[in-house]
Every structure is written in C-alpha cells, then in structure tokens.
Amino acid sequence: MNRVAGKVVAITGAARGLGRSHAVRLAEEGADIIALDVCQDASTAEYAGSRPSDLDETARLVEKTGRRAVVRQVDVRDRSSLSTALDEAVAELGRLDVVIPNAGISPMGPDRPLSAFTETLDVNFIGAANTVHAALPHLAEGGSVILIGSVAGLMPRYDGNTGVGHGAAGYSLSKHLLTEYADWLAIQLAPSNRRVNVIHPTNVPTELIKNEAAYRTFRPDLENPTADDVEPVFKSVHGMPIAYVETADVSHAVVFLASDESRYITGAQLRIDGGMVAKLQAGYDPRG
C-alpha cells in the first residue's frame, strides 16, 4: 500500500475501462486523481462511448478509497481545452507527478469510412501528444509519463486492404507512432529526471474489443458472431493459453511505472501480451 502516496496523477479516457482501472488502483496506492474524458461517442465507431455518469462513477470509486478526484469533460484533440482543464485541476490539487494518456478508440471493420483512419489517429496519437504537452509545464521533477500503447504497435504493419478496415489501420499506426515518440521524448526529459515509458497490452476485455463490429472483423466467416466465437481466434495469437488480459493486469504495471520503484526506468516498452510478440518473433503471422 501507499506506493504512490502523495502523488497526483492525470488520466485521460478515465470514465471506464482501462482508465477507470488505473484511476482506482492508483488511488488505492495513495494517489489523488485528475480524471479526464470526452464522454461522447466516436463518430466512426459502432460501439457507444462513455457518458458523464461513467466519469462520475470513476470519481466516486476514487473517493471511496479516501483519495481526492477532480473530473473534467474534455476532448484530447483540443489542446487548448485540455491545457485549461489541467491548469485548473493542478491548481486545485497542488501538483502533477504522473500523466497517463490512456484515451483511445478502435473503430473496426472493413465497412468503416476513411474518416475512421483520421479520427483514430487524431484521438490515439495526437490526443496522447496533446495530453503530454499540456501536462509538461506542470510535471514535477521525477515525474512519470506512462503511454498506453498496444501490441498492435509492435506487430507488422497492417491496413484496410487486409480486411480489418481504415479504423484498424489508424489504430495500428497510432500505436507504432507512440513507440517512436516515447523513444525520442524519453531522451528530451531525462536531464530533468522525468521519465517516459510505454505499456503494450494485448487484448483487454473493454468496449473497444467487446463489441459486435469487432466480432464481425475477427470472424467474417460467421453471420452474427459472438464473444464466444472470437475467443478461439484471440487465444490462437498468444503464447500462453489466454484470450485476454484483465484491466487489473495493466493497472499493476501502471502503478509500478508511476511509483519511485521505477525511478531509473525510462524509454522502456513493456509488453503485457501473454507471449504474443514472442510467438510473432518465432514466425507466427497473425494476419493468416
């Protein structure tokens, strides 16, 4: 307990899924939380976005641990509004020690419009960079930037021509760019004793992958595939006998990288992937 006691952590995409999991886990370890989320649908995704009530629930769960929560409804694509939200939240809580650009979308499917590519890139990569750049004036010495990547950023390039669609291509590119961005940013921040690391999860059972459009993408041979139908496909890509990792598995790594236990770790690309990348390197092609 108290591994991040006294720290203040800003998290985007905090209303549900991984963002909420990170917020609650960090609060359990002593951090106060700035919870940011757009609380709207993505225009090109077929699954529903979060709602203001979801963000309120994240705050309630954080406060249940005895820690403080400041919430703001903001679009990570709007750096001006994001800067204002962070300025206000940091003024209220007094400092900023950790920033976690977690917001992301994944509009899958071969029927998604070209705008799915640009929207995904804008949210997942530009939004992450906006979050970091808005946070840097506040980020304390010894602070930690924790980017939420994906194994998609470590896999061979894939695009809409493989059947996954424009949105999936944008998702892949956004995560590849995050890996490169972190390598460069880590060098820039190291002299100020601030760190940058990336966590690359495999499938996590959140709304981004637990939806009908994703099921159809992974099982195009079936008319109305279900979660049970795609599970064998997800299992096949891992070295370990799993289809998913849980949100908590990712949040445990977030706590480590937010804490002083990782004070000399920067520029790291941490895989939480059940052996997927190792299997890839051994010759398995997830594209078939």
C-alpha positions in Angstrom: 0.0 0.0 0.0 1.0 3.7 -0.4 3.3 3.0 -3.3 2.3 6.4 -4.9 1.3 8.2 -1.7 1.1 11.9 -2.1 1.3 11.9 -5.9 -1.2 13.4 -8.3 -2.0 11.5 -11.5 -3.8 12.8 -14.6 -5.5 10.1 -16.7 -7.4 10.5 -20.0 -10.1 8.1 -21.0 -10.8 7.8 -17.3 -14.5 7.2 -17.4 -14.4 3.5 -17.8 -12.3 0.5 -18.9 -8.6 0.8 -18.5 -8.7 4.4 -17.5 -11.0 3.8 -14.6 -9.0 0.7 -13.6 -5.8 2.8 -13.5 -7.5 5.6 -11.5 -8.9 3.3 -8.8 -5.7 1.2 -8.5 -3.5 4.3 -8.1 -6.0 5.8 -5.6 -5.7 2.6 -3.6 -2.0 3.1 -3.5 -2.3 6.7 -2.3 -2.6 9.0 -5.3 -5.1 11.8 -6.0 -6.6 11.6 -9.5 -7.3 14.0 -12.3 -9.9 12.1 -14.4 -10.4 13.4 -17.9 -12.8 12.0 -20.6 -14.7 13.3 -23.6 -17.8 11.3 -22.5 -19.1 11.1 -26.1 -19.4 8.7 -29.0 -16.6 8.5 -31.5 -18.2 9.4 -34.8 -16.8 6.4 -36.7 -17.0 3.7 -34.1 -20.0 1.3 -33.9 -19.8 1.0 -30.1 -21.1 3.6 -27.6 -18.7 6.0 -25.9 -18.6 6.8 -22.3 -21.1 9.1 -20.6 -20.8 11.8 -17.9 -22.3 9.3 -15.4 -19.4 7.0 -16.1 -16.9 9.7 -15.2 -18.8 10.5 -12.1 -18.6 6.8 -11.1 -14.9 6.8 -11.5 -14.7 9.8 -9.2 -16.9 8.0 -6.7 -14.7 4.9 -6.7 -11.6 7.0 -6.3 -13.1 8.9 -3.4 -14.2 5.7 -1.8 -10.5 4.9 -1.3 -10.2 8.1 0.7 -8.3 10.0 -2.1 -9.4 13.1 -4.0 -10.7 13.2 -7.5 -11.0 16.1 -9.9 -13.0 15.4 -13.1 -13.2 17.3 -16.3 -15.1 16.5 -19.5 -12.6 17.4 -22.3 -11.6 16.2 -25.8 -8.0 15.3 -26.0 -7.9 16.5 -29.6 -8.4 20.1 -28.3 -5.1 21.1 -26.7 -6.3 24.5 -25.6 -9.3 23.0 -23.6 -7.0 20.2 -22.4 -4.5 22.7 -21.1 -7.2 24.7 -19.3 -8.6 21.6 -17.7 -5.2 20.5 -16.5 -4.3 24.0 -15.3 -7.5 24.1 -13.2 -7.1 20.6 -11.8 -3.4 21.1 -10.9 -4.3 24.4 -9.2 -6.9 22.5 -7.1 -4.7 19.5 -6.2 -1.4 21.4 -5.9 0.9 19.4 -8.2 1.2 16.8 -11.0 3.5 13.8 -10.8 2.2 11.4 -13.4 0.4 11.7 -16.7 -1.3 8.7 -18.4 -2.6 9.4 -21.9 -5.0 6.5 -22.0 -7.8 7.8 -24.2 -8.3 5.7 -27.4 -10.8 4.5 -29.9 -10.9 1.5 -32.2 -13.5 1.6 -35.0 -13.0 -1.8 -36.5 -14.5 -3.3 -39.7 -14.0 -3.2 -43.4 -17.1 -1.0 -43.8 -15.7 1.9 -41.8 -15.2 5.1 -43.8 -11.8 6.7 -44.5 -12.6 9.2 -41.7 -12.1 6.2 -39.2 -8.4 6.3 -40.0 -8.1 10.0 -39.4 -10.3 10.1 -36.3 -8.4 7.2 -34.7 -5.0 8.8 -35.4 -6.3 12.1 -34.0 -7.5 10.6 -30.8 -4.9 7.9 -30.2 -1.7 9.6 -31.2 -2.4 13.4 -31.5 -4.6 13.2 -28.4 -1.8 11.4 -26.4 0.8 14.0 -27.5 -1.6 16.9 -26.7 -2.0 15.4 -23.2 1.7 15.1 -22.6 2.5 18.5 -23.9 -0.3 20.2 -21.9 1.0 18.4 -18.8 4.7 19.1 -19.2 4.6 22.6 -17.7 3.2 21.1 -14.5 5.0 17.7 -14.4 7.3 17.6 -11.3 10.9 16.6 -11.3 11.0 12.9 -11.0 7.6 12.7 -12.8 6.4 9.9 -15.0 4.7 9.8 -18.4 3.1 6.4 -19.0 1.8 6.0 -22.5 -0.7 3.3 -23.2 0.3 1.6 -26.4 -0.7 -1.8 -27.7 0.9 -4.9 -29.2 -0.5 -3.6 -32.4 2.4 -1.1 -32.2 4.9 -3.9 -32.1 3.4 -6.1 -34.9 4.0 -5.9 -38.7 2.1 -3.2 -40.4 -1.5 -3.9 -41.4 -4.0 -1.8 -43.2 -7.5 -1.7 -44.6 -6.6 -4.0 -47.5 -6.2 -6.9 -45.1 -9.9 -6.7 -44.3 -9.7 -5.0 -40.9 -10.6 -1.6 -42.3 -9.5 2.0 -42.1 -10.0 2.4 -38.4 -7.9 -0.6 -37.5 -5.2 0.7 -39.8 -5.3 4.0 -38.0 -5.1 2.2 -34.7 -2.0 0.3 -35.7 -0.3 3.4 -37.0 -1.2 5.4 -33.8 0.4 2.7 -31.6 3.5 2.4 -33.8 3.9 6.2 -33.6 3.6 6.1 -29.8 6.6 3.7 -29.5 8.8 6.0 -31.6 7.5 9.1 -29.8 8.4 7.7 -26.4 11.9 6.8 -27.5 12.5 10.4 -28.5 10.7 12.1 -25.7 12.5 10.0 -23.1 15.8 11.5 -24.2 14.4 15.0 -24.0 13.1 14.6 -20.5 15.8 12.5 -18.9 18.0 15.6 -17.9 15.1 16.9 -15.9 14.8 13.5 -14.2 11.4 12.9 -15.8 10.6 9.5 -17.3 8.7 8.2 -20.3 7.6 4.6 -20.7 5.1 2.7 -22.8 2.9 -0.2 -21.8 1.8 -2.5 -24.6 -1.2 -4.7 -23.6 -2.7 -7.4 -25.8 -6.5 -7.8 -25.9 -8.2 -6.3 -22.9 -12.0 -7.0 -22.5 -13.2 -3.4 -22.7 -15.7 -1.8 -25.0 -13.0 -1.3 -27.7 -12.9 -5.0 -28.4 -16.1 -6.4 -26.8 -18.5 -5.2 -29.4 -20.3 -6.6 -32.5 -18.2 -4.8 -35.0 -15.0 -6.3 -33.6 -16.6 -9.7 -33.5 -17.5 -9.4 -37.2 -14.0 -8.3 -38.1 -12.3 -11.3 -36.4 -14.9 -13.8 -37.5 -16.0 -12.7 -41.0 -17.0 -16.3 -41.8 -20.0 -16.1 -39.4 -23.2 -14.1 -39.9 -23.6 -12.9 -36.3 -20.5 -13.8 -34.4 -20.5 -13.5 -30.6 -17.8 -13.1 -27.9 -17.6 -16.8 -27.6 -16.9 -17.2 -31.4 -13.9 -14.8 -31.4 -12.3 -16.3 -28.2 -10.5 -19.1 -30.1 -9.1 -16.6 -32.5 -7.8 -14.4 -29.7 -6.3 -17.5 -27.9 -4.5 -18.5 -31.1 -2.3 -15.4 -31.2 -0.9 -15.8 -27.7 1.9 -18.0 -26.4 0.0 -18.5 -23.2 -3.4 -20.2 -23.2 -5.4 -16.9 -22.8 -7.7 -14.8 -25.0 -7.4 -11.6 -22.9 -5.5 -10.0 -20.1 -7.6 -8.1 -17.5 -7.7 -4.4 -16.9 -6.0 -5.0 -13.5 -3.1 -6.7 -15.2 -2.3 -3.5 -17.0 -3.0 -1.3 -14.0 -0.5 -3.2 -11.9 2.2 -2.2 -14.4 0.9 1.4 -14.3 1.3 1.6 -10.6 4.9 0.3 -10.9 5.8 2.9 -13.5 4.1 5.7 -11.5 6.0 4.8 -8.4 9.5 5.5 -7.3 10.3 1.8 -7.7 10.8 2.5 -11.4 12.7 5.8 -10.9 15.6 4.8 -13.2 13.4 3.2 -15.9 12.8 5.4 -18.9 12.4 4.6 -22.6 11.1 1.2 -21.8 8.5 -0.7 -24.0 6.8 -3.0 -21.5 4.7 -5.8 -23.1 1.8 -7.3 -21.2 0.9 -9.7 -24.0 0.7 -13.3 -22.9 3.7 -14.1 -25.2 2.1 -12.7 -28.3 5.2 -10.8 -29.6 7.5 -13.8 -28.7 5.2 -16.0 -30.8 5.3 -13.5 -33.6 9.1 -13.4 -33.5 9.1 -17.2 -33.7 7.4 -17.0 -37.0 3.6 -16.8 -36.3 1.7 -14.5 -38.7 -1.5 -13.1 -37.0 -2.7 -11.9 -40.4 -3.1 -15.5 -41.6 
